[in-house]
């Protein structure tokens, strides 16, 4: 799975004269006991994930969407949500790396507002005990939007 976003040159001047990259470096799952499972990806290359049916391949997309502030957690209820406490992703941007982790919703809930966020030149994946709410999902959307160079869309209709 390769997640590479390169913005068309027509947007080049609007975003400060630089080409933007937004690549997923890894996906991290934290168990309730504090263990981490890291799925490393190879930025800039094609990543192919294979496996038997019902082993979590499709859930990877849902995990990424949830970490990047999807309103609802669409990760299938079952083994993953039963054993995972936090979901995380490391994203490579022009300025360095961002690590975002989001708490798995409690049973019977669709989402959690608890978001851990860190940005550095190079991220070390935090250990479980370091995870705590730093920001909420709405603030995460604002920050990620800023880093990909999308300006706020304001529409003021005529009276």
Secondary structure, DSSP 8 states (H G I E B T S, - for coil): ---B----GGGTGGGTS-----EEEEEEEEETTS-EEEEE--TTS-------TTSSHHHHHHHHHHHTT-SS--S-TTHHHHHEEEEEEEEEETTEEEEEEEE---TT-S----EEEEEESS-----GGG----B-HHHHHHHHHHHTT----------
